[in-house]
Structures are given as C-alpha cells and as structure tokens.
Amino acid sequence: MNNGPARISKFSYAALIVGFIFLYAPMLSLVIYSFNESRLVTVWAGFSTKWYGELFNDQQIMQAAWRSLQLAAFTATASTILGTLSAIVIVRFKRFRGRTAFTAMITAPLVMPEVITGLSLLLLFVSLGQWIGWPEGRGMHTIWIAHVTFTVAFVNVVISSRLQEMDISLEEAAMDLGANRVKTFFTITLPIISPALISGWLLAFTLSLDDLVVASFVSGPSSTTLPMVVFSSVRLGLSPKINALATILISLVSIAAFIGWWLMWRKERQRLRDIQDITSI
C-alpha cells in the first residue's frame, strides 16, 4: 500500500545541515575576512575593501590568474572534443580490436595519483626533447597537454553515461529518413547530449584551474599558474589578498555553475516538451 512520499527523518535533516555547514562554513568565513581591515587574517578590525585593490595591483597574481583562465578554457575545449569522440567510440562501437586497452587508457587518470601522472609526463617531455627536439623546454603548452591528458577521462565518463541513456532509435529513425551519420550526429545526437557536454566542459575547466601537482611537474620558469602562485605565497604566510582572490573565484565559479544549471534545465525542459508534442500526435 502506497502511503505517499516518504518523510525525511529529523536525523536526516540534521545530517544534511551538518554536512552543509562542514562544506560551506570555511568558504563563508573566507569571504567575510576578505573584507577585513587588518593584515592579520584571523583578527577582525573593521570593514574594508582595500585588499581587493591591492590584489588587482599585484601583477604577479593577475598575470597568473589570466594565464590560468586561458589555460583552463583551452583545456576544457580540447577535453570536451576528445572526451566526446572517445565516449562515442566506447558506447557505440561495442566490439573492436583493442577496445579493452583503449578504455583502460582513457580511464586510467581517474585512479592514478597526480604525482605519478605529473612525473610520467615530465619524463615523457624530457625524453621527447632529447629525441626529436620538442618540446624545447617546458611552458604553457606542456601544461596544456598534461591537463588535457587527465581531464579527458572525467569528460569521457560524463558523456558516456549520457550516451548510454540515450534512445538510439532516434538516430536510427533519422538515418532511415535519409540522413547520413555526420548529419545525424549534429542534428540528433549532439543536441541531446549537449547538457553532458556543458557539464563536462565545466568539470574540465574547474579541474584545470584547480590543478597544482601536475602543473608543478611540467611547468617552466615563465609559466607559473595561479594555484602555484597561491601555494607559494601561503607558505610564506597567509595574506588577506588571497582571501580576496578566493572570494572572486568562488563568485565566478558560482555564476558559471548557475549558468550551466540554467542551460541544462532549459535543454531538459525543451526535450520533455518535444517528447510531449511527439506523443500527442
């Protein structure tokens, strides 16, 4: 007998509240202390925005931030393209020679420690430099290759799960009506999996922007990323400028997450509307 939706117990509510406090209370305190007048980050001395001004005047942090944003955007774009292609190969082509090895290589960065990934890529770049003369030193291009290497695995998982849930009869119907595989992909498959593409892009962007360990192995003297600058400055003592920087990053990530959620909600709503229109005919 169905008694309606299950009621959430008080313990579940309490656990949920404790979980949210554990996750977001440190971020909230960081945001509050970014407006602190005092140089000591743990002593409140009044409201002030001077640390934001000093942050924007710090050329090292600003250059590293801009460099990291560019790197994250390029990494996310390349990872989304490669992750989509690899997901189609794994999901649509069930049997081909080397499928097990291909799947293992794609998903290996998910379980491999970042130290091992960074060290192996460093040895690879050094060996290539000795054998073929490329790359000549390490810089943003080596960081980009390294970031694409481990972020494509996460994108592949997101898009593969969406492809597995997709009704393949829609593609078959399009091809029965005369569309070739390329046209079917761009007119049928791509719009359906677009929410997964957006999610994968945002995930790869965040992972690239946040990476410190891998970038430390494959970067050069002139290619310092924002996490590396922040880590170096924190080791010498926490500055209120770092609180201001973290507040700006939290705001940007929150806005990007909201935009991604809105786009996915809009796509899903349009998909449900199209299904209703088809079933009503």
N, C-alpha and C positions, 0 to 999 in steps of 0.2 A: 504494500500500500504506500502510495506516494504522499508524504505529508508536506510537500513543498520544498523549497530550497533549504539546505542545511544551515543551521545557525552557527556562527563563529563563536567559540567559547571565549571567556574572559582571558584565559591563558594565552590564546592565540593573539588576541588584541594586545596584550601586554608584551608578548614576544615580538610582535610587529613594531610596537613603539620603541622597545629597547633596541631593536635592530636598526631602525631609522636614526635614533639618537647616536648609536655607535658609529654609524657611517657618516652622518652629516654634521654632528656637533663640532668635530675638529675643523671642518670647512667653514662653518659659521663663525667660529672663534677667529679663524684666519682672516675672514672678510672684515670682521669688526676691528681687529687690531691693525688692519691695513690703513685705517683712518686714525691711528694713534699719533699723538704729537711727539711722544717720547721716542728716543732712539732705541730704548730697551723694549723689545717686543712683548715682554710679559708684564710691563708696568704701564697702566693706563694713565695718561697725563693730559687728556683732553682731545677734542675732535680736531682733525687736521687732514688736509689733502696734499700736504707738501711732499709726501713720499711718492705720490704719483707724478708730480713734477720732476722730482729727481730721477725717477725711473725713466721717463721719456728723455731726459738729458743724458742718460747713460748710454753712450754709443755702442759699447760692447754688448750690452743686453739687447738693445734694439736691433742691431745687426744680426745677432744670433737668433732672435725671435723671428725676424723676417726670413732668414735663411731656413729656419726650421719649418715655417709655414709653407714656403715654396717646396721644400723637400717633401713634406707630408702630402701636399696636393699632387705632386708628380708621382709619388709612391702609391697613393690611393688610386689614381687613374690607371697606372700600369698594372697594379694588382687586381683591379676590377676586371680589366680586359683579360689578363691571363687566367684569373680565377674563373671567369665565365667560360672561357674556352675549355679549361681543364674539367670543369663541372659537367659541361655538355658531353665531353668525351667519356667521362666515368659513368654518367647516368644513362645516356642514350646508347652508347656502344657497349653492350653488356660483355661481349666476348671479343677480345683481340689479343694478339701475342704481346706479352709484356704488360698486361693490364695490372697485375698484382704489384710488379715493381714500380710502375707509373704511379699507382695510388699510394704506395708506401713513400715514394719520394715527395709527393705533393703534401702528404700529411705529416711527414717527419718533423718539420719545425714546430708542430703543435706540442710534441712531447720532448723535444730536445732542449736541454738547458741553454740559455742565452750565451753563457760563457763558451760552451762548446761551439755554438753557431758562429760567434764572433771570432774565435780562434781559428776555426777551419776556414772561414772566409779570408782572414788575414793571411794564412798560409797560401791560400789559392791566389790571392792578388800578388803576393811576393813571388810565387813560382811563375805566374804569367809574366810578370815584369822581367824576370830573368830569361825566360824562354822566347817570348815574342816582343818584348819591349813595351808591353801595355799591361796595366796602366803605369804611366810614368809618375810614380808617387801616388799617394792616397789623398783623396779630396771628396767633394760632394758627390761625384759620380760613383765612387766606390761605396759611399754610404747609401746612395740611392739603390744600387744593385743589392746591397745587403738587406735593406729594408723591404724591397720587393720580394726577396727570397723567402723571408719568414712571414710577411703579411699575406702573401697569396694563399697560404694554407688556410687562414681564417676566412678569407673571402670565398674560397672554394667550398668550405663547409656550409656557409650561409646559403650560397646559391644552389648547391647540390640538394639541400633539404627542400628548397622551393621547387626545383625541377622535379623531384620525386613526388611531390604533392600535386603537380600539375596534371590536368586531364589531357593525355596525349591524343585523344580523339579530336580535339580542336585542331591540332596540327594536321592530322590525317584528313580531316574534312577540308581544310584549306588546300592541301595538295590534291585532293580529289577534284576540287573545283578549278585546278589548273595552275596553282601557284607552285613555283619551284621551292627548293629547300631554303635558299637565301631569302626569298621574299616571305616565306612562311615564318622564318626566324624574326625578321624585322617587323612584320605586321601582326604576328600572333604571339610568338614566344617572348620576345623582348618586352612588350607592354605588360604581359602577365607577370614576369619575374622582375619588373622594374623596382618594386619595393625592396626586394632582396638585393638588387644592385645598389640602391641607395644605402641600405644597411651595411653592406659590405664595404662600400666606399668610405662611409663614416667610421667604421671599425678600423680599416686600414689607416685612415688619416690619424685617428687617435693613437694607434699603436706606434706609428712612425714618429708622431710628435712627442710621445712619451718615452721613446727608447733612449737608454743611456749606455747599457752594457755593450751591445753590438756596435753602436756608433763609436764607442771608445776604442775598439779594436781596429776599425777600418778607416778612421778619420785621419786627416793630416793636420799640420800646424795651422793652416788657414781655413779650416773647415769645422770650426767649433759650433756645435749645435746648442740650442737653448738648455736642454737638460744638463749638458756638460758644464755650461757656464753657471747654472744654478747650483749644481753639486759642488763645484769648486768654491763658490762664494759661501755656501753653507758650511763647508769645512773650516773656513776662517772665522765663522761667527755669523749667526743669522741676522740679516739686515731687514728693516721694515720694507725696503724696496722689493724684496722677494714676496712679502705678503701682498703688496700692491700688484705685482706681476701675477701671482697666483689668483687673485681676485678677478683680474681681467681675463685670464684663461678660463676660469670657471664660468664667467659670464658668456664668453664666446662659445664654449662647449655647450652650455645650456641652451643658447639660442640655436646653435646648429642641431642639437638633439630635438628641439621643439619643431624646427622646420622639417627635419627628417620624419618625425612622427606625423606632422600635418600632411606631408606629401603622401606617406604610406596610407594614412587614413583616407585621404581623398581618392587614391587609387583603388583601395579596397571597396570604398563606397560606390565608385563607378563600376567596379567589377560586379558587385551584387546587383546594381541597377540593371546592368546589361543582362545578367542571368535571369532576372525577373521579366525583362522585356522578351527574352527568347522563350521562356516557359509560358508566357501569356499568349503567344501567337498560336 
